[in-house]
């Protein structure tokens, strides 16, 4: 029987790119997304089952667990926000929404799927998403930096708690060309300026990040857990000038 991966955010961007890679490796997939049209199109492409809903609805997670079924061999939570505002412009609603989508949603996704992950014939795997902004100080990133910092704390805590049966890791990308980033990248000059801030002098592509996600969910990564791994063109660690 083929192994099954549950992908939150599987209808586009990194989630869909990872789904394509995992499907090519023979995994069965269950996709979750909030846009019914895009989700059903992705499911048809990948031959996947799916559940439509918003991670801000706490009732979604139990429904996903029931519809995805058991066992599960992996879970990818590829859902996030990009909320770039000065501290003075951030509202309590901004902070709470960023936290709920990025951190609380990840926690509830893992919690609801834990019984199914524990029934994997091998070792279950979870991949979450942080951001370069959780470890680098960027202006106007207070809300998203705080939320992604919580994801990193969640990652290492769950990795410790769920070992040895389930591995838990997180990916920390820099800015990647997805629909989520369209608002920042619609200006070509701004996109070029941001790309130049990376030692590799380009922005990320969904496939750059998805390749690591697919690897972390595979048996090839069986000795990797509790790690926050950057896919960021070198931005988090390298300073080539000055």
C-alpha positions as CSV (number, residue, x, y, z in Angstrom):
1,X,0.0,0.0,0.0
2,X,1.3,3.5,-0.9
3,X,2.3,5.8,1.9
4,X,0.0,8.8,2.4
5,X,1.0,12.4,3.0
6,X,-1.4,15.1,4.3
7,X,-0.7,18.6,2.8
8,X,-2.2,21.7,4.3
9,X,-1.9,24.4,1.6
10,X,-1.8,21.8,-1.1
11,X,-3.6,23.8,-3.8
12,X,-0.8,26.1,-4.8
13,X,2.7,27.5,-4.2
14,X,5.1,25.4,-2.2
15,X,2.4,22.9,-1.1
16,X,1.4,22.1,-4.6
17,X,5.0,21.9,-5.8
18,X,5.8,19.5,-2.9
19,X,2.7,17.5,-3.8
20,X,3.9,17.0,-7.3
21,X,7.3,15.8,-6.1
22,X,5.8,13.4,-3.6
23,X,3.3,12.1,-6.1
24,X,6.2,11.4,-8.5
25,X,7.8,9.3,-5.7
26,X,4.6,7.2,-5.4
27,X,3.0,8.7,-2.3
28,X,-0.8,9.1,-2.0
29,X,-1.9,12.6,-1.0
30,X,-4.7,14.3,0.8
31,X,-4.8,18.0,0.2
32,X,-6.3,20.8,2.3
33,X,-7.1,24.3,1.1
34,X,-9.6,27.1,1.3
35,X,-10.1,27.9,-2.4
36,X,-12.5,25.2,-3.7
37,X,-11.7,25.7,-7.4
38,X,-7.9,25.7,-7.0
39,X,-8.1,22.8,-4.6
40,X,-10.2,20.6,-6.8
41,X,-7.9,21.4,-9.8
42,X,-4.8,20.4,-7.8
43,X,-6.5,17.2,-6.5
44,X,-7.4,16.2,-10.1
45,X,-3.8,16.8,-11.2
46,X,-2.4,14.8,-8.4
47,X,-5.0,12.1,-8.2
48,X,-5.5,13.2,-4.6
49,X,-8.4,13.3,-2.1
50,X,-9.1,16.7,-0.5
51,X,-10.8,18.7,2.2
52,X,-11.8,22.3,1.7
53,X,-11.7,24.7,4.6
54,X,-9.9,27.6,6.3
55,X,-7.4,27.0,9.1
56,X,-8.9,29.9,11.0
57,X,-11.9,27.6,11.6
58,X,-10.8,25.4,14.4
59,X,-13.4,22.8,13.5
60,X,-11.5,22.1,10.2
61,X,-8.7,20.0,11.8
62,X,-10.9,17.2,13.2
63,X,-12.7,17.1,9.8
64,X,-9.4,16.8,8.0
65,X,-8.3,14.0,10.3
66,X,-11.5,12.1,9.7
67,X,-11.5,12.5,5.9
68,X,-7.8,11.8,5.5
69,X,-8.1,8.6,7.5
70,X,-5.5,6.3,8.9
71,X,-2.6,5.7,8.8
72,X,-0.7,8.8,7.8
73,X,3.0,8.7,7.0
74,X,3.6,12.5,6.8
75,X,2.1,15.9,7.3
76,X,3.2,19.1,5.6
77,X,1.7,22.4,6.9
78,X,2.5,24.8,4.1
79,X,0.1,27.6,5.2
80,X,1.3,31.0,6.1
81,X,0.9,34.8,6.0
82,X,3.1,37.7,4.9
83,X,2.0,40.7,6.9
84,X,4.6,43.5,6.6
85,X,3.6,46.6,8.7
86,X,5.2,48.9,11.1
87,X,4.6,48.2,14.8
88,X,2.3,51.3,15.0
89,X,0.1,50.0,12.3
90,X,-0.3,46.5,13.6
91,X,-3.6,45.7,15.3
92,X,-4.3,43.1,17.9
93,X,-6.3,41.4,15.1
94,X,-3.1,41.3,12.9
95,X,-1.1,39.7,15.6
96,X,-3.8,37.1,16.4
97,X,-4.4,36.2,12.8
98,X,-0.7,35.7,12.0
99,X,-0.3,33.6,15.1
100,X,-3.4,31.5,14.4
101,X,-2.6,30.8,10.8
102,X,1.1,30.1,11.2
103,X,1.6,28.7,14.7
104,X,-1.7,27.6,16.2
105,X,-2.8,26.1,12.9
106,X,0.4,24.1,12.7
107,X,-0.1,22.8,16.3
108,X,-3.7,21.9,15.8
109,X,-2.9,20.2,12.5
110,X,-0.3,17.9,14.1
111,X,-2.5,17.3,17.2
112,X,-5.5,16.2,15.2
113,X,-3.4,13.9,12.9
114,X,-1.3,12.5,15.7
115,X,-3.2,9.2,16.1
116,X,-2.9,8.6,12.3
117,X,0.8,9.5,12.2
118,X,1.4,7.1,15.1
119,X,-0.1,4.3,13.0
120,X,2.4,4.7,10.2
121,X,4.2,1.4,9.4
122,X,7.5,3.3,9.6
123,X,8.4,6.6,11.3
124,X,5.9,9.4,10.7
125,X,7.2,12.8,9.6
126,X,6.0,16.4,10.0
127,X,7.3,19.4,8.2
128,X,6.3,22.9,9.3
129,X,7.2,26.4,8.0
130,X,9.2,29.1,9.7
131,X,10.8,32.0,7.9
132,X,14.2,33.7,7.6
133,X,12.4,36.6,9.5
134,X,12.3,34.5,12.7
135,X,16.1,34.6,13.1
136,X,17.0,37.8,11.2
137,X,15.7,41.2,12.4
138,X,13.7,42.8,9.6
139,X,11.9,46.1,10.0
140,X,8.1,45.8,9.7
141,X,8.1,42.1,10.5
142,X,7.1,42.2,14.1
143,X,3.9,40.2,13.7
144,X,5.1,37.6,11.2
145,X,8.5,37.3,13.0
146,X,6.8,36.6,16.3
147,X,4.4,34.0,14.7
148,X,7.2,32.2,12.9
149,X,9.4,32.2,16.0
150,X,6.5,30.4,17.7
151,X,6.6,27.8,14.9
152,X,10.3,27.2,15.6
153,X,9.6,26.6,19.3
154,X,6.8,24.3,18.4
155,X,9.0,22.3,16.1
156,X,11.7,21.5,18.6
157,X,9.2,20.9,21.4
158,X,7.2,18.4,19.3
159,X,10.4,16.8,17.9
160,X,11.4,16.0,21.5
161,X,7.9,14.9,22.6
162,X,7.2,12.7,19.6
163,X,10.5,11.0,19.2
164,X,11.3,8.3,18.2
165,X,8.0,7.5,16.4
166,X,7.6,10.8,14.6
167,X,10.2,13.2,13.2
168,X,9.4,17.0,13.2
169,X,11.4,19.6,11.3
170,X,10.8,23.1,9.9
171,X,11.9,24.9,6.8
172,X,12.8,28.6,7.0
173,X,12.6,30.2,3.5
174,X,13.4,33.7,2.4
175,X,11.0,35.5,0.1
176,X,9.7,33.0,-2.6
177,X,7.7,33.7,-5.7
178,X,4.3,32.5,-4.7
179,X,0.8,34.0,-4.8
180,X,1.2,34.9,-1.1
181,X,4.1,37.1,-2.0
182,X,2.5,38.8,-5.1
183,X,1.9,42.0,-3.2
184,X,5.6,42.5,-2.4
185,X,6.8,41.4,-5.8
186,X,4.3,43.1,-8.1
187,X,6.8,46.0,-8.5
188,X,9.6,44.6,-10.7
189,X,12.2,47.1,-9.3
190,X,11.3,46.2,-5.7
191,X,11.6,42.5,-6.6
192,X,15.0,43.1,-8.1
193,X,16.2,45.0,-5.1
194,X,15.1,42.3,-2.7
195,X,16.7,39.6,-4.9
196,X,20.0,41.5,-4.7
197,X,20.0,41.2,-0.9
198,X,20.6,37.4,-1.2
199,X,24.1,36.1,-1.8
200,X,22.7,34.0,-4.6
201,X,21.1,37.1,-6.1
202,X,17.7,35.7,-6.8
203,X,14.4,35.1,-5.1
204,X,13.2,31.6,-4.2
205,X,11.0,29.5,-6.4
206,X,8.3,27.2,-4.9
207,X,10.3,24.2,-6.2
208,X,13.4,25.3,-4.2
209,X,11.5,25.0,-1.0
210,X,9.3,22.1,-2.0
211,X,12.4,19.9,-2.7
212,X,13.4,20.1,0.9
213,X,9.9,19.5,2.2
214,X,9.6,16.4,0.1
215,X,13.0,15.2,1.3
216,X,12.1,15.8,5.0
217,X,8.9,13.8,4.6
218,X,10.7,10.9,3.0
219,X,12.6,7.9,4.5
220,X,15.8,9.4,3.2
221,X,15.6,11.9,6.1
222,X,15.0,9.2,8.7
223,X,17.8,10.5,10.9
224,X,16.8,14.2,10.8
225,X,14.5,15.7,13.5
226,X,14.3,18.9,15.5
227,X,15.9,21.0,12.8
228,X,15.1,24.4,11.4
229,X,16.6,24.4,7.9
230,X,17.0,27.6,5.9
231,X,16.2,27.7,2.1
232,X,17.1,31.3,1.7
233,X,19.8,31.9,-0.9
234,X,22.3,32.4,1.9
235,X,20.5,35.4,3.4
236,X,20.3,34.1,7.0
237,X,24.0,33.4,7.3
238,X,26.2,35.1,4.7
239,X,27.4,38.7,4.4
240,X,29.5,39.1,1.2
241,X,30.1,42.8,1.5
242,X,31.1,45.1,4.3
